[in-house]
Amino acid sequence: MLIFILFLFNFSVMFATEWENISIQNRKEKIYSIDLAPLISNVYEADDSLLAVGSTYTGGAVFFSSNKGRTWRTYELSNIFPFKGKFSLRKDDNLVIIAGYNFAYDCAQVSFLDINGNELKNFLFDGELLPYCKSFFDFEEDSYENLYFCGYGGSVFIYSVKENSWKKVLIDSNLVFSEIKVSFIVKDGEEKALFYILGGKKYNLQTKVFFSNDNLRTWQLLKDFKDFGQGVNLVDFSINVFDTLTPQLSYYVGTNDDTLCIWKFDPLTYSFETHYLEQITNQPLAIAVGEDKAVCVVDNKGRILFYNDSTKKYSVYSPKSTYQFSDAEIFSFLTLIIFSNGGQELNYKKFNFEIYAFGVDGAIFRNFKDYLLYVEPRDFNVESIPRKIVIFNILGEKVKTFEYSFPNSRLNEEEILENLPKGVYCLLILNNDMKIFIKKLVKF
């Protein structure tokens, strides 16, 4: 017997999964970074495409997967160790961009590849055609077809795709920059780019964050984290890209001697505060913030910290892991905004943190953290044709997925909960008009 309840409850759910081993099989690799295919592209192999960059026993390499890591293709590179690799954000470009260190010329290199590993364009920063730089560690791409690279030498190197030209912007020649981020806000009807960069005296000793809001013409020191202690080392930071203030709300993770630390920058007070402290030998690897100020952190032992802004508390999840990771990437998505069939927005949101932790021996592990928010009770009705249905139980765990291949398919309630135990279920329904609905079912 099925009873349809046409309202939502006020509650939030956070659920964890175990680490899934999607490692490259021959175990001769070291992984430096992971990227997911951008959702705006229709070129990459479905939405399950993964890109990893690193090295094999013969040199640098890129690794592609079109099925979320079940199988991998390996392409070896010439003379470069790629420390960062990303799919291009430009729709239909069919490009992969890598940046790192060319060991033959002892300088930084940027390369453009296709998804079959073929090198299409290379740039060497050996002091001849381009200014010298020892190595690049990170880069970002904006919506105006510009790329921003950082590494040794305390500068940002800007590449214009349209003009095929480079520009160097010096910030501090005494620093090494390990991470750069670009975000956008709309102010006075115009889109404005905000830049953040993480630097320090050494690559593995990062203590300063700089900020620019005038297209890199000037930079200001946002914070020297040695103010929190001489033993501070920043590892990663994340910007709340949904924030419209300048600078935006941001979170930073690192260590202070033997203490794991998370710091928060509040744009309203223009100040930093210590948000979380834990005396532990675990080393944090990555941090990400979601649209609703949900924060996710992963450490080298595979522990996951999650902050819920509505409860103002951190929770610690310890999925089983026997591997000690050297780095990680966390991808944050606002995956669902629910509408009634009349087009009125419902206050339902689903945040997904997709976590990839990796290291030596080709090890890549994946985990998911979904944060579900149900806010206001609302009446709703779904009469349209379903395209995809995802079913969650009361714990927020995904238990079933339906894909409808025929345009005349209708919602079959008996089929939906078939073989599921008695209980309460939440249905997320994507219809043929690409609108998303929610429905709650009780099975007796």
BAVEXBA-224804 format. One line per 10 residues: number of its first residue (from 1); their letters; for each residue x, y, z of C-alpha. Coordinates in steps of 0.001 Angstrom, whole numbers, plus 500000, padded with zeros to 6 digits. Each point is the difference from the previous one (the first is absolute). Last residue first. Layout:
<sites>
NUM	a	X,Y,Z | ...
</sites>
This chain:
<sites>
444	fkvlkkifik	503549,500244,504495 | 501909,502099,497493 | 499994,503755,500572 | 500783,502297,497104 | 501327,503572,499767 | 500154,501844,496729 | 502486,502496,498669 | 500074,501677,496644 | 502736,500949,497532 | 499473,501825,496730
434	mdnnlillcy	501789,498785,496860 | 496788,500301,497918 | 500070,496202,499648 | 499724,499613,503762 | 502636,499530,502686 | 498525,498425,503128 | 501646,499885,503427 | 498076,497506,502103 | 500291,499939,503800 | 499169,496752,501793
424	vgkplnelie	498385,499056,503301 | 499950,496366,501095 | 499194,496416,499180 | 502817,498183,498219 | 500775,500512,496288 | 499434,497175,497516 | 497561,502139,497941 | 499861,503599,501161 | 500065,501599,496530 | 498170,497187,498197
414	eenlrsnpfs	496879,500410,502116 | 499993,503776,499518 | 500298,499896,496209 | 500604,503558,498767 | 499267,500120,496293 | 502123,499246,496961 | 498963,501694,496750 | 503448,501393,499186 | 501581,496536,500191 | 503471,499557,501505
404	yeftkvkegl	499099,500436,503660 | 502949,499627,502406 | 499119,498873,503522 | 502360,500197,502955 | 499818,498175,503340 | 501258,500094,503579 | 501697,503371,500390 | 500614,500517,503704 | 498439,503057,501626 | 499281,498198,503243
394	infivikrpi	496243,500059,499231 | 500631,498059,496780 | 500919,501648,496702 | 498569,499231,496546 | 501314,501512,496745 | 497572,500298,497093 | 500927,500865,496402 | 497977,501065,496983 | 496562,500308,501569 | 496986,501196,497970
384	sevnfdrpev	498069,502824,501613 | 497246,499817,502609 | 501964,500723,503144 | 498157,501826,502762 | 501134,502260,502796 | 498943,501214,503390 | 502810,501617,501930 | 501555,499524,503442 | 503096,502221,500120 | 503613,498975,500460
374	yllydkfnrf	501181,496609,498829 | 503790,500052,499696 | 502049,497026,498846 | 503774,499859,500397 | 501587,497287,497891 | 503559,498900,500672 | 501545,497700,497432 | 503265,498063,500079 | 502626,499069,497449 | 503403,498329,500261
364	iagdvgfayi	502946,500297,497637 | 503269,498123,500583 | 502429,499933,497092 | 502756,498696,502250 | 500383,503436,501617 | 497173,502336,500962 | 496269,500498,499727 | 496823,501284,501617 | 497010,500935,497828 | 496955,501499,501708
354	efnfkkynle	496631,500836,498455 | 498211,502420,502310 | 496351,500150,499018 | 497574,502636,501128 | 496266,499395,499623 | 497534,502853,500233 | 496322,500354,500796 | 498411,503361,500540 | 497408,499562,497266 | 499975,502302,496980
344	qggnsfiilt	496676,500678,498329 | 499823,498736,496409 | 496429,498753,500196 | 501323,496452,500037 | 501702,500814,503275 | 503699,500660,499695 | 502944,498343,501748 | 503552,501283,499832 | 502398,497095,499807 | 503704,499373,499566
334	lfsfieadsf	501682,502830,501828 | 503378,498418,499427 | 503315,499969,501844 | 503058,498163,498678 | 502597,498956,502545 | 503535,499158,498875 | 502516,498011,502046 | 503682,499603,500789 | 502565,497618,501537 | 497602,497285,501151
324	qytskpsyvs	500751,497360,502626 | 498160,496811,499032 | 498265,497673,502429 | 496676,501784,499636 | 496659,499332,501676 | 497801,503103,500038 | 500680,502231,503008 | 497406,502763,500160 | 500491,503020,502270 | 497217,502517,500584
314	ykktsdnyfl	500593,503731,500344 | 497358,502193,501598 | 498234,503303,499318 | 496652,498143,499811 | 498716,501905,496940 | 503540,500491,498677 | 500618,496258,499801 | 503728,499265,499992 | 501321,496665,498756 | 503328,498403,500835
304	irgkndvvcv	501053,496944,498002 | 502637,497518,501113 | 501964,498279,497231 | 503262,499728,501938 | 501570,502861,497995 | 497228,502436,500894 | 496707,501049,498366 | 498067,503212,500668 | 496400,500923,499077 | 498251,503284,500805
294	akdegvaial	496291,500789,499643 | 499604,503748,499562 | 496668,499508,498165 | 501667,500269,496578 | 502672,497419,500823 | 503501,500439,501418 | 502956,497793,499127 | 503168,498979,501877 | 502997,497822,499101 | 502931,498051,501440
284	pqntiqelyh	499935,500250,503790 | 502834,498155,501783 | 499150,497566,502771 | 502220,500354,503091 | 497141,501299,502116 | 499181,502946,502259 | 496744,501243,498512 | 499039,503631,499446 | 497034,501404,498060 | 498782,503448,498914
274	tefsytlpdf	502921,502225,500969 | 498987,503483,498876 | 501002,502306,497186 | 498727,503538,499513 | 498271,502240,497484 | 497041,500305,502396 | 497397,499332,497311 | 502515,498145,497807 | 500477,497268,502641 | 503147,497956,499333
264	kwicltddnt	499919,496619,501693 | 502888,497922,501312 | 500278,496224,500314 | 502848,498560,502049 | 501548,496570,500575 | 502359,500277,502974 | 503461,498415,500299 | 501966,503113,498899 | 497289,502325,498711 | 498438,498103,497130
254	gvyyslqptl	497979,500865,496935 | 496528,500790,498766 | 498526,503248,498704 | 496370,501069,499553 | 498600,502867,497937 | 497157,502523,499955 | 500605,502324,497079 | 502309,502997,499649 | 497901,501902,498963 | 496418,498966,500760
244	tdfvnisfdv	497737,498098,497596 | 500421,496550,501582 | 499009,497130,497709 | 503666,499238,499255 | 500606,499091,503640 | 503763,499807,499638 | 502116,497013,501013 | 503482,499712,501488 | 502781,497423,500096 | 503123,498936,501884
234	lnvgqgfdkf	501008,502944,502171 | 502981,499497,502320 | 499998,501637,503430 | 502883,499354,502429 | 500704,503688,500638 | 496504,500481,501405 | 496618,501548,499117 | 501625,503203,498675 | 502101,497617,497927 | 496855,499835,497906
224	dkllqwtrln	500974,503101,498039 | 496616,501157,498725 | 498326,501874,497141 | 503235,501404,498642 | 498912,502325,497212 | 500542,499654,496284 | 499830,502623,497240 | 499408,499845,496253 | 498809,496388,500286 | 496588,500654,498414
214	dnsffvktql	499043,502592,502612 | 498744,497808,502863 | 503277,498490,501186 | 500689,497931,503140 | 503084,498502,501613 | 500188,497126,502506 | 503175,499312,501981 | 501391,497046,501996 | 501024,497192,497636 | 502906,497773,501007
204	nykkggliyf	500064,497010,497648 | 500677,502095,496897 | 502480,502139,501916 | 500098,503617,501203 | 496210,500197,499785 | 497038,500500,497702 | 496264,499543,499495 | 498189,502042,497330 | 496522,501514,499796 | 498495,501775,496988
194	lakeegdkvi	496620,501703,499626 | 498480,500560,496555 | 497099,502432,499511 | 496832,499452,498003 | 498074,503180,499312 | 496474,501050,501006 | 501201,502305,502762 | 501929,497088,501514 | 499729,496386,498871 | 502529,497751,501716
184	fsvkiesfvl	502603,497668,498563 | 502625,497672,501445 | 503606,499214,499151 | 502230,497703,502043 | 503778,499573,500162 | 502067,497412,501892 | 503654,499190,500669 | 501683,503387,499730 | 503700,500238,500884 | 501057,503275,501571
174	nsdilvkkws	503035,502318,499924 | 499043,501538,496632 | 496796,501447,501453 | 497022,500861,497769 | 501372,500200,496446 | 497519,499822,497108 | 501287,498288,496837 | 498080,500142,496717 | 499770,497346,497308 | 498491,499980,496501
164	nekvsyifvs	497878,497750,497786 | 497645,502951,499390 | 496758,498065,500538 | 501471,497542,502477 | 501453,502782,502140 | 502543,498538,502419 | 500706,501700,503317 | 503112,499183,502048 | 499657,500847,503689 | 503208,500812,501841
154	ggygcfylne	501874,499171,503201 | 502905,498322,498223 | 498903,496386,500326 | 496447,498877,499324 | 496891,501634,498572 | 497990,499796,496783 | 496926,502016,498931 | 498059,499060,496864 | 497855,502388,497957 | 497086,499078,497762
144	ysdeefdffs	497570,502538,501461 | 498158,497503,502247 | 503051,499498,502180 | 502590,497228,500179 | 502108,499212,503042 | 503547,498739,500523 | 502139,498095,502480 | 503517,498763,500692 | 502124,501610,497296 | 503747,499483,499873
134	kcypllegdf	503364,501807,499754 | 498777,503134,498244 | 501930,501940,497376 | 498206,502582,497882 | 498852,498737,496566 | 501777,499894,496632 | 503378,499491,501679 | 499804,499856,503791 | 499212,496272,500181 | 496239,500235,500511
124	lfnklengni	499131,497355,497404 | 496556,500022,498338 | 498555,496957,498241 | 497061,499571,497575 | 498071,497039,498623 | 501455,497099,502015 | 497984,496852,499295 | 498672,498300,503138 | 496810,498659,498443 | 497948,502635,501826
114	dlfsvqacdy	501811,502731,498067 | 502997,501680,501546 | 501094,503547,500807 | 503337,500346,501756 | 501513,502427,502509 | 503648,499656,501044 | 502127,501341,502832 | 503781,499779,499870 | 502958,497632,500328 | 500275,499468,496229
104	afnygaiivl	499951,496178,500074 | 498123,499822,503317 | 496987,501962,498707 | 497956,500814,503117 | 496237,500427,500224 | 496850,501061,498196 | 497319,498002,498196 | 497001,501081,497925 | 497520,497560,498458 | 498040,501052,496964
94	nddkrlsfkg	496832,498944,498183 | 499199,503649,499365 | 496249,499362,499671 | 499216,502188,503000 | 502895,501875,501518 | 500560,498722,503514 | 503095,498069,498938 | 500543,496733,501857 | 502642,500386,502650 | 503518,498851,500864
84	kfpfinsley	502402,501096,502714 | 503428,498740,501092 | 500921,498785,496539 | 503543,498529,499973 | 501249,500848,496536 | 502724,498604,497724 | 497691,498334,497451 | 496662,498678,501223 | 498587,496495,500464 | 496333,499341,499283
74	trwtrgknss	498116,497580,502271 | 496386,498889,499503 | 498011,499091,503108 | 497159,497641,500911 | 497434,500073,502825 | 501094,503545,500809 | 496830,502014,499461 | 499135,498352,496666 | 501789,502073,497335 | 503405,499753,501681
64	ffvaggtyts	503093,501851,498897 | 503554,499907,501392 | 502713,502501,499175 | 503685,499190,500308 | 503399,501308,501049 | 503108,497840,499982 | 501171,496399,499463 | 499031,498471,503387 | 496607,501668,499659 | 499060,503578,500858
54	gvallsddae	497054,502182,500873 | 496803,501287,498475 | 496456,498748,500506 | 496995,500833,497831 | 496551,498581,500616 | 497036,499716,497632 | 496677,498844,501445 | 497931,502872,498603 | 499908,498442,496539 | 503253,499586,498046
44	yvnsilpald	501090,503576,499665 | 498524,502120,497230 | 496680,501168,501404 | 501592,502408,502442 | 498091,502026,502584 | 500349,497280,502636 | 503760,500371,500079 | 501935,496699,499871 | 501364,499183,503442 | 503596,500659,501066
34	isyikekrnq	502655,498160,501995 | 503509,501074,501057 | 503515,498759,500813 | 499694,496202,499623 | 503063,497781,500255 | 500077,496980,497764 | 501375,496467,499916 | 496907,498325,501494 | 499023,498084,496829 | 496304,500436,500765
24	isinewetaf	499214,503681,500108 | 498071,500380,503213 | 496222,500222,500192 | 499754,498831,503635 | 496728,501175,501514 | 500232,501512,503474 | 496940,499223,502083 | 496925,502204,499851 | 498853,502880,502156 | 496680,501657,500646
14	mvsfnflfli	498912,503474,500999 | 496313,500657,500520 | 498040,503174,500626 | 496491,500445,501351 | 496848,502043,499556 | 497490,497597,498494 | 498558,500024,496509 | 496443,499767,498764 | 497910,497886,497637 | 500026,496699,501869
4	film	499243,497167,497620 | 498855,496799,501707 | 501002,496706,498471 | 498691,496539,500932
</sites>
